[in-house]
Amino acid sequence: MKLLKAADIAAMPERAHRHQFNDNAVRMTRTLGRPGGLEHLGVHLIRLEPGFDSTQFHYHDADEEFVLILSGHGKAHIGDGTFDVGPGDFMGFPAPSPGHGLHNDSDEDLVYLVGGESNPADVVHYPWIRRTMIKSHGRRSWVDWDDLHEL
């Protein structure tokens, strides 16, 4: 167990993380899970600037995720719906879940806590771009759906 005080978190440098499949998905990230002693759960404090996406719209086969909005407002894309979100709103995504992603359509930063499992193997689907990523014990690869073949 490790205690991260608010001052410790505030002193952590933010890291810009651009999603590999969405150039408009740039998150300013402070990683809390590993520094907090967690080995099987990723937890991150995210600041999403106006106009940016959190990720490419996706869902996982193995890893569960959650999002808790701390400040700001934005749009959550979940399945076929779009929802306004703001402070105190919580989203839980079991595996598998409907596709999901966030967009900051406001003129202020959207700040949220995101967490999820860190299974060594997972399959992540990106339905809006028809792509799948396979994560397997430290390796990541992807394939476009048009190149997949059923057995």
VMD Tcl script that builds the backbone (N, CA, C; Angstrom):
set m [mol new atoms 453]
animate dup $m
set s [atomselect $m all]
$s set {name element resname resid chain x y z} {
  {N N MET 1 A 0.847 -1.177 0.000}
  {CA C MET 1 A 0.000 0.000 0.000}
  {C C MET 1 A 0.889 1.235 0.000}
  {N N LYS 2 A 0.505 2.178 -0.807}
  {CA C LYS 2 A 1.246 3.432 -0.856}
  {C C LYS 2 A 0.245 4.573 -0.909}
  {N N LEU 3 A 0.457 5.576 -0.099}
  {CA C LEU 3 A -0.396 6.754 -0.073}
  {C C LEU 3 A 0.179 7.807 -1.004}
  {N N LEU 4 A -0.621 8.263 -1.944}
  {CA C LEU 4 A -0.250 9.398 -2.783}
  {C C LEU 4 A -1.067 10.590 -2.293}
  {N N LYS 5 A -0.418 11.551 -1.681}
  {CA C LYS 5 A -1.080 12.753 -1.199}
  {C C LYS 5 A -1.401 13.652 -2.394}
  {N N ALA 6 A -2.381 14.519 -2.213}
  {CA C ALA 6 A -2.785 15.430 -3.283}
  {C C ALA 6 A -1.603 16.231 -3.807}
  {N N ALA 7 A -0.728 16.659 -2.923}
  {CA C ALA 7 A 0.452 17.430 -3.346}
  {C C ALA 7 A 1.384 16.576 -4.204}
  {N N ASP 8 A 1.506 15.276 -3.879}
  {CA C ASP 8 A 2.327 14.365 -4.684}
  {C C ASP 8 A 1.763 14.241 -6.097}
  {N N ILE 9 A 0.443 14.105 -6.170}
  {CA C ILE 9 A -0.210 13.962 -7.474}
  {C C ILE 9 A -0.063 15.241 -8.280}
  {N N ALA 10 A -0.290 16.394 -7.629}
  {CA C ALA 10 A -0.164 17.673 -8.328}
  {C C ALA 10 A 1.252 17.909 -8.837}
  {N N ALA 11 A 2.245 17.351 -8.140}
  {CA C ALA 11 A 3.644 17.530 -8.548}
  {C C ALA 11 A 4.058 16.599 -9.684}
  {N N MET 12 A 3.244 15.576 -9.961}
  {CA C MET 12 A 3.577 14.666 -11.060}
  {C C MET 12 A 3.478 15.411 -12.391}
  {N N PRO 13 A 4.444 15.246 -13.265}
  {CA C PRO 13 A 4.310 15.882 -14.581}
  {C C PRO 13 A 3.205 15.200 -15.396}
  {N N GLU 14 A 2.459 16.012 -16.126}
  {CA C GLU 14 A 1.483 15.439 -17.047}
  {C C GLU 14 A 2.228 14.927 -18.271}
  {N N ARG 15 A 1.738 13.809 -18.798}
  {CA C ARG 15 A 2.313 13.242 -20.011}
  {C C ARG 15 A 1.242 13.274 -21.088}
  {N N ALA 16 A 1.572 13.846 -22.235}
  {CA C ALA 16 A 0.633 13.850 -23.359}
  {C C ALA 16 A 0.614 12.455 -23.970}
  {N N HIS 17 A -0.567 11.863 -24.021}
  {CA C HIS 17 A -0.723 10.530 -24.601}
  {C C HIS 17 A -1.645 10.646 -25.816}
  {N N ARG 18 A -1.112 10.394 -27.007}
  {CA C ARG 18 A -1.899 10.414 -28.243}
  {C C ARG 18 A -2.263 8.973 -28.594}
  {N N HIS 19 A -3.544 8.750 -28.874}
  {CA C HIS 19 A -4.008 7.404 -29.201}
  {C C HIS 19 A -3.447 6.969 -30.551}
  {N N GLN 20 A -3.042 5.723 -30.638}
  {CA C GLN 20 A -2.403 5.216 -31.858}
  {C C GLN 20 A -3.329 5.187 -33.070}
  {N N PHE 21 A -4.653 5.209 -32.866}
  {CA C PHE 21 A -5.596 5.150 -33.990}
  {C C PHE 21 A -6.450 6.410 -34.124}
  {N N ASN 22 A -6.146 7.476 -33.355}
  {CA C ASN 22 A -6.952 8.702 -33.425}
  {C C ASN 22 A -6.055 9.882 -33.083}
  {N N ASP 23 A -5.646 10.643 -34.104}
  {CA C ASP 23 A -4.762 11.792 -33.887}
  {C C ASP 23 A -5.412 12.880 -33.051}
  {N N ASN 24 A -6.760 12.913 -32.972}
  {CA C ASN 24 A -7.452 13.915 -32.170}
  {C C ASN 24 A -7.647 13.458 -30.721}
  {N N ALA 25 A -7.191 12.274 -30.385}
  {CA C ALA 25 A -7.315 11.755 -29.020}
  {C C ALA 25 A -5.990 11.985 -28.295}
  {N N VAL 26 A -5.904 13.133 -27.624}
  {CA C VAL 26 A -4.706 13.494 -26.874}
  {C C VAL 26 A -5.139 13.762 -25.436}
  {N N ARG 27 A -4.634 12.918 -24.529}
  {CA C ARG 27 A -4.964 13.047 -23.112}
  {C C ARG 27 A -3.727 13.513 -22.361}
  {N N MET 28 A -3.933 14.446 -21.447}
  {CA C MET 28 A -2.871 14.859 -20.531}
  {C C MET 28 A -3.025 13.972 -19.297}
  {N N THR 29 A -2.040 13.111 -19.046}
  {CA C THR 29 A -2.184 11.987 -18.125}
  {C C THR 29 A -1.211 12.049 -16.956}
  {N N ARG 30 A -1.756 11.771 -15.783}
  {CA C ARG 30 A -0.946 11.477 -14.594}
  {C C ARG 30 A -1.309 10.056 -14.182}
  {N N THR 31 A -0.333 9.176 -14.191}
  {CA C THR 31 A -0.559 7.771 -13.850}
  {C C THR 31 A -0.475 7.594 -12.338}
  {N N LEU 32 A -1.528 7.004 -11.761}
  {CA C LEU 32 A -1.608 6.837 -10.309}
  {C C LEU 32 A -1.462 5.387 -9.864}
  {N N GLY 33 A -1.856 4.448 -10.705}
  {CA C GLY 33 A -1.895 3.046 -10.306}
  {C C GLY 33 A -0.552 2.489 -9.889}
  {N N ARG 34 A 0.420 2.518 -10.774}
  {CA C ARG 34 A 1.750 1.962 -10.455}
  {C C ARG 34 A 2.410 2.719 -9.302}
  {N N PRO 35 A 2.450 4.072 -9.342}
  {CA C PRO 35 A 3.043 4.780 -8.200}
  {C C PRO 35 A 2.296 4.504 -6.886}
  {N N GLY 36 A 1.014 4.168 -6.986}
  {CA C GLY 36 A 0.231 3.833 -5.807}
  {C C GLY 36 A 0.360 2.390 -5.375}
  {N N GLY 37 A 1.205 1.619 -6.061}
  {CA C GLY 37 A 1.468 0.246 -5.676}
  {C C GLY 37 A 0.586 -0.795 -6.334}
  {N N LEU 38 A -0.272 -0.400 -7.288}
  {CA C LEU 38 A -1.154 -1.362 -7.945}
  {C C LEU 38 A -0.435 -2.081 -9.080}
  {N N GLU 39 A -0.665 -3.385 -9.176}
  {CA C GLU 39 A -0.031 -4.185 -10.222}
  {C C GLU 39 A -1.013 -4.685 -11.269}
  {N N HIS 40 A -2.290 -4.794 -10.930}
  {CA C HIS 40 A -3.266 -5.385 -11.843}
  {C C HIS 40 A -4.353 -4.410 -12.273}
  {N N LEU 41 A -4.222 -3.168 -11.857}
  {CA C LEU 41 A -5.235 -2.160 -12.150}
  {C C LEU 41 A -4.527 -0.881 -12.570}
  {N N GLY 42 A -4.890 -0.376 -13.746}
  {CA C GLY 42 A -4.366 0.907 -14.188}
  {C C GLY 42 A -5.319 2.006 -13.746}
  {N N VAL 43 A -4.800 3.071 -13.152}
  {CA C VAL 43 A -5.604 4.218 -12.739}
  {C C VAL 43 A -4.869 5.471 -13.188}
  {N N HIS 44 A -5.614 6.381 -13.836}
  {CA C HIS 44 A -5.001 7.580 -14.393}
  {C C HIS 44 A -5.909 8.782 -14.139}
  {N N LEU 45 A -5.284 9.900 -13.820}
  {CA C LEU 45 A -5.969 11.181 -13.732}
  {C C LEU 45 A -5.760 11.860 -15.078}
  {N N ILE 46 A -6.861 12.153 -15.759}
  {CA C ILE 46 A -6.795 12.657 -17.134}
  {C C ILE 46 A -7.350 14.078 -17.199}
  {N N ARG 47 A -6.653 14.914 -17.962}
  {CA C ARG 47 A -7.157 16.246 -18.311}
  {C C ARG 47 A -7.285 16.267 -19.830}
  {N N LEU 48 A -8.516 16.439 -20.285}
  {CA C LEU 48 A -8.803 16.451 -21.722}
  {C C LEU 48 A -9.129 17.885 -22.125}
  {N N GLU 49 A -8.286 18.456 -22.957}
  {CA C GLU 49 A -8.463 19.843 -23.361}
  {C C GLU 49 A -9.635 19.979 -24.332}
  {N N PRO 50 A -10.200 21.202 -24.447}
  {CA C PRO 50 A -11.338 21.423 -25.348}
  {C C PRO 50 A -11.040 20.959 -26.777}
  {N N GLY 51 A -12.032 20.302 -27.360}
  {CA C GLY 51 A -11.940 19.863 -28.744}
  {C C GLY 51 A -11.336 18.489 -28.955}
  {N N PHE 52 A -10.819 17.863 -27.904}
  {CA C PHE 52 A -10.142 16.577 -28.056}
  {C C PHE 52 A -11.013 15.400 -27.629}
  {N N ASP 53 A -10.676 14.226 -28.173}
  {CA C ASP 53 A -11.288 12.952 -27.799}
  {C C ASP 53 A -10.415 12.294 -26.744}
  {N N SER 54 A -11.029 11.414 -25.950}
  {CA C SER 54 A -10.265 10.670 -24.945}
  {C C SER 54 A -9.508 9.506 -25.562}
  {N N THR 55 A -10.070 8.920 -26.598}
  {CA C THR 55 A -9.552 7.688 -27.180}
  {C C THR 55 A -10.235 7.498 -28.527}
  {N N GLN 56 A -9.957 6.424 -29.192}
  {CA C GLN 56 A -10.770 5.985 -30.327}
  {C C GLN 56 A -11.930 5.175 -29.742}
  {N N PHE 57 A -13.126 5.393 -30.210}
  {CA C PHE 57 A -14.306 4.655 -29.754}
  {C C PHE 57 A -13.988 3.166 -29.792}
  {N N HIS 58 A -14.198 2.462 -28.640}
  {CA C HIS 58 A -13.708 1.088 -28.527}
  {C C HIS 58 A -14.473 0.303 -27.467}
  {N N TYR 59 A -14.197 -0.995 -27.406}
  {CA C TYR 59 A -14.585 -1.842 -26.280}
  {C C TYR 59 A -13.592 -2.994 -26.167}
  {N N HIS 60 A -13.518 -3.556 -24.946}
  {CA C HIS 60 A -12.568 -4.622 -24.630}
  {C C HIS 60 A -13.284 -5.958 -24.484}
  {N N ASP 61 A -12.602 -7.032 -24.848}
  {CA C ASP 61 A -13.112 -8.384 -24.576}
  {C C ASP 61 A -12.788 -8.837 -23.157}
  {N N ALA 62 A -11.667 -8.371 -22.569}
  {CA C ALA 62 A -11.231 -8.879 -21.263}
  {C C ALA 62 A -11.191 -7.814 -20.170}
  {N N ASP 63 A -10.721 -6.618 -20.473}
  {CA C ASP 63 A -10.497 -5.597 -19.443}
  {C C ASP 63 A -11.746 -4.770 -19.161}
  {N N GLU 64 A -12.138 -4.718 -17.875}
  {CA C GLU 64 A -13.186 -3.797 -17.455}
  {C C GLU 64 A -12.576 -2.416 -17.251}
  {N N GLU 65 A -13.407 -1.368 -17.426}
  {CA C GLU 65 A -12.947 0.010 -17.261}
  {C C GLU 65 A -14.006 0.814 -16.521}
  {N N PHE 66 A -13.572 1.943 -15.944}
  {CA C PHE 66 A -14.515 2.910 -15.395}
  {C C PHE 66 A -14.005 4.317 -15.649}
  {N N VAL 67 A -14.942 5.274 -15.631}
  {CA C VAL 67 A -14.630 6.692 -15.760}
  {C C VAL 67 A -15.471 7.442 -14.733}
  {N N LEU 68 A -14.842 8.333 -13.960}
  {CA C LEU 68 A -15.528 9.208 -13.030}
  {C C LEU 68 A -15.164 10.642 -13.393}
  {N N ILE 69 A -16.152 11.437 -13.796}
  {CA C ILE 69 A -15.915 12.827 -14.177}
  {C C ILE 69 A -15.718 13.654 -12.905}
  {N N LEU 70 A -14.597 14.385 -12.835}
  {CA C LEU 70 A -14.294 15.221 -11.678}
  {C C LEU 70 A -14.662 16.679 -11.900}
  {N N SER 71 A -14.376 17.197 -13.092}
  {CA C SER 71 A -14.739 18.580 -13.410}
  {C C SER 71 A -14.844 18.732 -14.921}
  {N N GLY 72 A -15.566 19.761 -15.338}
  {CA C GLY 72 A -15.769 20.022 -16.750}
  {C C GLY 72 A -16.957 19.251 -17.285}
  {N N HIS 73 A -17.189 19.420 -18.583}
  {CA C HIS 73 A -18.330 18.786 -19.254}
  {C C HIS 73 A -17.882 18.271 -20.612}
  {N N GLY 74 A -18.590 17.249 -21.076}
  {CA C GLY 74 A -18.291 16.698 -22.386}
  {C C GLY 74 A -19.392 15.785 -22.849}
  {N N LYS 75 A -19.098 15.032 -23.895}
  {CA C LYS 75 A -20.030 14.068 -24.471}
  {C C LYS 75 A -19.445 12.674 -24.323}
  {N N ALA 76 A -20.269 11.769 -23.815}
  {CA C ALA 76 A -19.896 10.360 -23.755}
  {C C ALA 76 A -20.612 9.646 -24.883}
  {N N HIS 77 A -19.866 8.955 -25.700}
  {CA C HIS 77 A -20.430 8.109 -26.748}
  {C C HIS 77 A -20.429 6.689 -26.193}
  {N N ILE 78 A -21.620 6.141 -26.011}
  {CA C ILE 78 A -21.764 4.794 -25.464}
  {C C ILE 78 A -22.734 4.036 -26.355}
  {N N GLY 79 A -22.254 2.967 -26.991}
  {CA C GLY 79 A -23.098 2.238 -27.930}
  {C C GLY 79 A -23.545 3.171 -29.037}
  {N N ASP 80 A -24.857 3.219 -29.283}
  {CA C ASP 80 A -25.408 4.094 -30.316}
  {C C ASP 80 A -25.829 5.448 -29.784}
  {N N GLY 81 A -25.608 5.715 -28.488}
  {CA C GLY 81 A -26.067 6.956 -27.873}
  {C C GLY 81 A -24.951 7.929 -27.577}
  {N N THR 82 A -25.354 9.196 -27.426}
  {CA C THR 82 A -24.453 10.263 -27.008}
  {C C THR 82 A -25.089 10.948 -25.809}
  {N N PHE 83 A -24.300 11.129 -24.739}
  {CA C PHE 83 A -24.823 11.623 -23.474}
  {C C PHE 83 A -23.964 12.769 -22.972}
  {N N ASP 84 A -24.609 13.822 -22.450}
  {CA C ASP 84 A -23.888 14.887 -21.771}
  {C C ASP 84 A -23.383 14.353 -20.439}
  {N N VAL 85 A -22.125 14.641 -20.096}
  {CA C VAL 85 A -21.563 14.209 -18.819}
  {C C VAL 85 A -20.904 15.399 -18.125}
  {N N GLY 86 A -20.896 15.336 -16.791}
  {CA C GLY 86 A -20.304 16.396 -15.995}
  {C C GLY 86 A -19.881 15.861 -14.638}
  {N N PRO 87 A -19.467 16.755 -13.748}
  {CA C PRO 87 A -18.914 16.367 -12.456}
  {C C PRO 87 A -19.821 15.395 -11.692}
  {N N GLY 88 A -19.197 14.320 -11.208}
  {CA C GLY 88 A -19.901 13.310 -10.428}
  {C C GLY 88 A -20.459 12.172 -11.247}
  {N N ASP 89 A -20.499 12.293 -12.569}
  {CA C ASP 89 A -21.025 11.220 -13.408}
  {C C ASP 89 A -20.020 10.073 -13.479}
  {N N PHE 90 A -20.547 8.851 -13.399}
  {CA C PHE 90 A -19.725 7.640 -13.395}
  {C C PHE 90 A -20.172 6.734 -14.528}
  {N N MET 91 A -19.214 6.144 -15.226}
  {CA C MET 91 A -19.487 5.175 -16.280}
  {C C MET 91 A -18.691 3.910 -15.998}
  {N N GLY 92 A -19.357 2.774 -15.977}
  {CA C GLY 92 A -18.701 1.494 -15.789}
  {C C GLY 92 A -18.844 0.653 -17.037}
  {N N PHE 93 A -17.765 0.052 -17.475}
  {CA C PHE 93 A -17.763 -0.729 -18.702}
  {C C PHE 93 A -17.258 -2.139 -18.414}
  {N N PRO 94 A -18.198 -3.092 -18.207}
  {CA C PRO 94 A -17.777 -4.482 -18.035}
  {C C PRO 94 A -17.210 -4.996 -19.357}
  {N N ALA 95 A -16.618 -6.161 -19.320}
  {CA C ALA 95 A -16.051 -6.728 -20.546}
  {C C ALA 95 A -16.839 -7.964 -20.950}
  {N N PRO 96 A -17.334 -8.013 -22.179}
  {CA C PRO 96 A -17.368 -6.917 -23.142}
  {C C PRO 96 A -18.504 -5.946 -22.817}
  {N N SER 97 A -18.396 -4.763 -23.342}
  {CA C SER 97 A -19.399 -3.721 -23.129}
  {C C SER 97 A -19.703 -3.073 -24.470}
  {N N PRO 98 A -20.693 -2.182 -24.487}
  {CA C PRO 98 A -20.863 -1.392 -25.713}
  {C C PRO 98 A -19.619 -0.542 -25.959}
  {N N GLY 99 A -19.401 -0.162 -27.187}
  {CA C GLY 99 A -18.308 0.749 -27.505}
  {C C GLY 99 A -18.478 2.043 -26.740}
  {N N HIS 100 A -17.350 2.726 -26.453}
  {CA C HIS 100 A -17.419 3.947 -25.674}
  {C C HIS 100 A -16.211 4.847 -25.947}
  {N N GLY 101 A -16.412 6.128 -25.667}
  {CA C GLY 101 A -15.363 7.132 -25.765}
  {C C GLY 101 A -15.923 8.463 -25.294}
  {N N LEU 102 A -15.040 9.398 -24.992}
  {CA C LEU 102 A -15.425 10.738 -24.547}
  {C C LEU 102 A -14.919 11.776 -25.530}
  {N N HIS 103 A -15.642 12.895 -25.596}
  {CA C HIS 103 A -15.208 14.046 -26.385}
  {C C HIS 103 A -15.459 15.299 -25.565}
  {N N ASN 104 A -14.476 16.177 -25.523}
  {CA C ASN 104 A -14.649 17.449 -24.827}
  {C C ASN 104 A -15.126 18.481 -25.835}
  {N N ASP 105 A -16.435 18.734 -25.825}
  {CA C ASP 105 A -17.026 19.710 -26.742}
  {C C ASP 105 A -17.237 21.056 -26.063}
  {N N SER 106 A -16.656 21.249 -24.880}
  {CA C SER 106 A -16.839 22.496 -24.135}
  {C C SER 106 A -15.632 23.404 -24.329}
  {N N ASP 107 A -15.656 24.544 -23.645}
  {CA C ASP 107 A -14.520 25.466 -23.719}
  {C C ASP 107 A -13.665 25.414 -22.452}
  {N N GLU 108 A -13.835 24.348 -21.650}
  {CA C GLU 108 A -13.039 24.157 -20.442}
  {C C GLU 108 A -12.463 22.744 -20.434}
  {N N ASP 109 A -11.438 22.534 -19.645}
  {CA C ASP 109 A -10.857 21.192 -19.532}
  {C C ASP 109 A -11.869 20.227 -18.930}
  {N N LEU 110 A -11.850 18.997 -19.408}
  {CA C LEU 110 A -12.636 17.893 -18.846}
  {C C LEU 110 A -11.652 17.034 -18.060}
  {N N VAL 111 A -11.871 16.912 -16.746}
  {CA C VAL 111 A -10.944 16.179 -15.878}
  {C C VAL 111 A -11.680 14.961 -15.329}
  {N N TYR 112 A -11.040 13.799 -15.447}
  {CA C TYR 112 A -11.691 12.579 -14.986}
  {C C TYR 112 A -10.662 11.561 -14.514}
  {N N LEU 113 A -11.157 10.633 -13.704}
  {CA C LEU 113 A -10.375 9.500 -13.242}
  {C C LEU 113 A -10.807 8.305 -14.064}
  {N N VAL 114 A -9.847 7.613 -14.646}
  {CA C VAL 114 A -10.147 6.420 -15.430}
  {C C VAL 114 A -9.342 5.266 -14.855}
  {N N GLY 115 A -9.968 4.116 -14.814}
  {CA C GLY 115 A -9.279 2.940 -14.320}
  {C C GLY 115 A -9.736 1.707 -15.062}
  {N N GLY 116 A -8.890 0.716 -15.051}
  {CA C GLY 116 A -9.243 -0.529 -15.709}
  {C C GLY 116 A -8.248 -1.621 -15.381}
  {N N GLU 117 A -8.677 -2.819 -15.681}
  {CA C GLU 117 A -7.814 -3.970 -15.484}
  {C C GLU 117 A -6.625 -3.904 -16.441}
  {N N SER 118 A -5.554 -4.541 -16.052}
  {CA C SER 118 A -4.361 -4.627 -16.894}
  {C C SER 118 A -4.053 -6.096 -17.170}
  {N N ASN 119 A -5.010 -6.787 -17.763}
  {CA C ASN 119 A -4.787 -8.196 -18.082}
  {C C ASN 119 A -3.664 -8.323 -19.111}
  {N N PRO 120 A -2.839 -9.357 -19.010}
  {CA C PRO 120 A -1.748 -9.516 -19.976}
  {C C PRO 120 A -2.242 -9.815 -21.391}
  {N N ALA 121 A -3.479 -10.308 -21.511}
  {CA C ALA 121 A -4.042 -10.579 -22.839}
  {C C ALA 121 A -5.436 -9.966 -22.913}
  {N N ASP 122 A -5.701 -9.265 -24.004}
  {CA C ASP 122 A -7.000 -8.626 -24.225}
  {C C ASP 122 A -7.150 -8.408 -25.728}
  {N N VAL 123 A -8.393 -8.285 -26.157}
  {CA C VAL 123 A -8.700 -7.936 -27.536}
  {C C VAL 123 A -9.560 -6.678 -27.470}
  {N N VAL 124 A -9.125 -5.632 -28.193}
  {CA C VAL 124 A -9.805 -4.344 -28.175}
  {C C VAL 124 A -10.361 -4.086 -29.572}
  {N N HIS 125 A -11.662 -3.794 -29.642}
  {CA C HIS 125 A -12.329 -3.571 -30.924}
  {C C HIS 125 A -12.641 -2.084 -31.090}
  {N N TYR 126 A -12.440 -1.573 -32.297}
  {CA C TYR 126 A -12.669 -0.174 -32.648}
  {C C TYR 126 A -13.698 -0.124 -33.780}
  {N N PRO 127 A -14.988 -0.205 -33.449}
  {CA C PRO 127 A -16.010 -0.345 -34.495}
  {C C PRO 127 A -16.118 0.845 -35.451}
  {N N TRP 128 A -15.850 2.062 -35.007}
  {CA C TRP 128 A -15.985 3.207 -35.901}
  {C C TRP 128 A -14.952 3.185 -37.023}
  {N N ILE 129 A -13.804 2.555 -36.781}
  {CA C ILE 129 A -12.777 2.464 -37.828}
  {C C ILE 129 A -12.579 1.029 -38.302}
  {N N ARG 130 A -13.406 0.101 -37.796}
  {CA C ARG 130 A -13.396 -1.301 -38.223}
  {C C ARG 130 A -11.995 -1.916 -38.089}
  {N N ARG 131 A -11.498 -1.877 -36.839}
  {CA C ARG 131 A -10.155 -2.379 -36.556}
  {C C ARG 131 A -10.182 -3.107 -35.210}
  {N N THR 132 A -9.289 -4.078 -35.047}
  {CA C THR 132 A -9.137 -4.813 -33.792}
  {C C THR 132 A -7.664 -4.855 -33.414}
  {N N MET 133 A -7.385 -4.635 -32.123}
  {CA C MET 133 A -6.029 -4.746 -31.605}
  {C C MET 133 A -5.970 -5.942 -30.662}
  {N N ILE 134 A -4.918 -6.722 -30.802}
  {CA C ILE 134 A -4.694 -7.876 -29.946}
  {C C ILE 134 A -3.518 -7.561 -29.035}
  {N N LYS 135 A -3.757 -7.646 -27.722}
  {CA C LYS 135 A -2.705 -7.450 -26.724}
  {C C LYS 135 A -2.401 -8.815 -26.128}
  {N N SER 136 A -1.130 -9.233 -26.230}
  {CA C SER 136 A -0.765 -10.557 -25.736}
  {C C SER 136 A 0.605 -10.517 -25.080}
  {N N HIS 137 A 0.618 -10.468 -23.750}
  {CA C HIS 137 A 1.836 -10.596 -22.953}
  {C C HIS 137 A 2.962 -9.686 -23.446}
  {N N GLY 138 A 2.661 -8.373 -23.511}
  {CA C GLY 138 A 3.668 -7.383 -23.879}
  {C C GLY 138 A 3.719 -7.025 -25.348}
  {N N ARG 139 A 3.048 -7.777 -26.197}
  {CA C ARG 139 A 3.019 -7.481 -27.638}
  {C C ARG 139 A 1.651 -6.947 -28.009}
  {N N ARG 140 A 1.635 -6.051 -28.955}
  {CA C ARG 140 A 0.379 -5.515 -29.489}
  {C C ARG 140 A 0.422 -5.575 -31.011}
  {N N SER 141 A -0.662 -6.024 -31.602}
  {CA C SER 141 A -0.784 -6.043 -33.062}
  {C C SER 141 A -2.221 -5.688 -33.400}
  {N N TRP 142 A -2.455 -5.300 -34.643}
  {CA C TRP 142 A -3.810 -4.929 -35.039}
  {C C TRP 142 A -4.098 -5.411 -36.446}
  {N N VAL 143 A -5.396 -5.467 -36.735}
  {CA C VAL 143 A -5.849 -5.887 -38.057}
  {C C VAL 143 A -7.120 -5.124 -38.398}
  {N N ASP 144 A -7.246 -4.726 -39.656}
  {CA C ASP 144 A -8.499 -4.127 -40.129}
  {C C ASP 144 A -9.507 -5.236 -40.367}
  {N N TRP 145 A -10.767 -4.949 -40.091}
  {CA C TRP 145 A -11.812 -5.975 -40.171}
  {C C TRP 145 A -11.939 -6.567 -41.579}
  {N N ASP 146 A -11.646 -5.786 -42.602}
  {CA C ASP 146 A -11.739 -6.323 -43.965}
  {C C ASP 146 A -10.714 -7.423 -44.221}
  {N N ASP 147 A -9.667 -7.469 -43.377}
  {CA C ASP 147 A -8.632 -8.493 -43.539}
  {C C ASP 147 A -8.817 -9.695 -42.627}
  {N N LEU 148 A -9.881 -9.690 -41.812}
  {CA C LEU 148 A -10.188 -10.832 -40.949}
  {C C LEU 148 A -10.977 -11.875 -41.715}
  {N N HIS 149 A -10.749 -13.122 -41.408}
  {CA C HIS 149 A -11.472 -14.207 -42.074}
  {C C HIS 149 A -12.030 -15.147 -41.039}
  {N N GLU 150 A -13.291 -15.505 -41.192}
  {CA C GLU 150 A -13.942 -16.459 -40.290}
  {C C GLU 150 A -13.447 -17.873 -40.607}
  {N N LEU 151 A -13.328 -18.697 -39.586}
  {CA C LEU 151 A -12.944 -20.094 -39.788}
  {C C LEU 151 A -14.183 -20.961 -39.919}
}
mol reanalyze $m
mol bondsrecalc $m
mol representation Tube
mol addrep $m
